[in-house]
Amino acid sequence: MSTLFSVTASNAGQIGIIAGIIVFVLLFFKIIIGFIKFCFRHPILFIILLLCGGLGFFFSLAVGGALILAVVVGGFAMFVMNGFDN
């Protein structure tokens, strides 16, 4: 799979995808650590959110935001590495 990817994608595309993956992984681990800290700092609110289903909603919203930011950063890196050529 990696050899096929290296043949079909340009250098700018590869750098853009790698930049997006790095941003997503960093933000994902930051979200996980933030939720663990939230659980220990606010145990009553955590239990209420857990019972009402709001914790999953907030986590999904945060992961979606991280994914959107990763796509934007990857796309911007690919755009810049393309050299603005048409």
C-alpha positions as CSV (number, residue, x, y, z in Angstrom):
1,M,0.0,0.0,0.0
2,S,2.8,2.4,0.8
3,T,4.5,1.8,-2.5
4,L,1.3,2.5,-4.3
5,F,0.8,5.6,-2.3
6,S,4.3,6.9,-3.1
7,V,3.8,6.3,-6.8
8,T,0.4,7.8,-7.2
9,A,0.6,10.9,-5.0
10,S,2.8,13.9,-5.6
11,N,5.3,15.2,-3.0
12,A,2.9,18.0,-2.1
13,G,0.1,15.5,-1.6
14,Q,2.2,13.3,0.6
15,I,3.4,16.1,2.7
16,G,-0.2,17.5,3.1
17,I,-1.5,14.1,4.1
18,I,1.3,13.5,6.6
19,A,0.8,17.0,8.1
20,G,-2.9,16.3,8.5
21,I,-2.3,13.0,10.2
22,I,0.2,14.6,12.6
23,V,-2.2,17.4,13.5
24,F,-5.0,14.9,14.0
25,V,-3.0,12.5,16.2
26,L,-1.7,15.4,18.4
27,L,-5.2,16.9,18.8
28,F,-6.7,13.5,19.5
29,F,-4.3,12.8,22.3
30,K,-4.8,16.3,23.7
31,I,-8.6,15.6,23.7
32,I,-8.1,12.3,25.6
33,I,-5.8,13.9,28.2
34,G,-8.3,16.8,28.6
35,F,-11.2,14.4,29.2
36,I,-9.2,12.4,31.8
37,K,-8.3,15.7,33.6
38,F,-12.0,16.8,33.4
39,C,-13.1,13.5,35.0
40,F,-10.8,14.0,38.0
41,R,-11.5,17.7,38.4
42,H,-15.3,17.6,38.1
43,P,-16.5,14.1,39.2
44,I,-20.2,15.1,39.8
45,L,-20.5,16.9,36.4
46,F,-18.7,14.0,34.7
47,I,-21.2,11.5,36.2
48,I,-24.2,13.6,35.2
49,L,-22.9,13.9,31.6
50,L,-22.1,10.2,31.5
51,L,-25.6,9.3,32.6
52,C,-27.3,11.7,30.3
53,G,-25.2,10.9,27.2
54,G,-23.7,14.4,27.0
55,L,-20.1,13.2,27.4
56,G,-20.2,11.2,24.2
57,F,-21.7,14.1,22.4
58,F,-19.0,16.5,23.6
59,F,-16.3,13.9,22.7
60,S,-17.7,13.4,19.2
61,L,-17.9,17.1,18.7
62,A,-14.3,17.6,19.8
63,V,-13.0,14.8,17.6
64,G,-14.9,16.2,14.7
65,G,-13.3,19.6,15.3
66,A,-9.9,18.0,15.4
67,L,-10.6,16.2,12.2
68,I,-11.7,19.4,10.5
69,L,-8.6,21.2,11.7
70,A,-6.4,18.4,10.5
71,V,-8.0,18.4,7.0
72,V,-7.6,22.2,6.8
73,V,-3.9,22.1,7.9
74,G,-3.2,19.2,5.5
75,G,-4.9,20.9,2.6
76,F,-3.1,24.2,3.3
77,A,0.3,22.3,3.4
78,M,-0.5,20.7,0.1
79,F,-1.6,24.0,-1.4
80,V,1.6,25.7,-0.3
81,M,3.9,22.9,-1.4
82,N,2.3,22.9,-4.8
83,G,4.0,26.2,-5.4
84,F,0.8,28.0,-6.5
85,D,1.2,26.6,-10.0
86,N,-1.7,26.0,-12.3
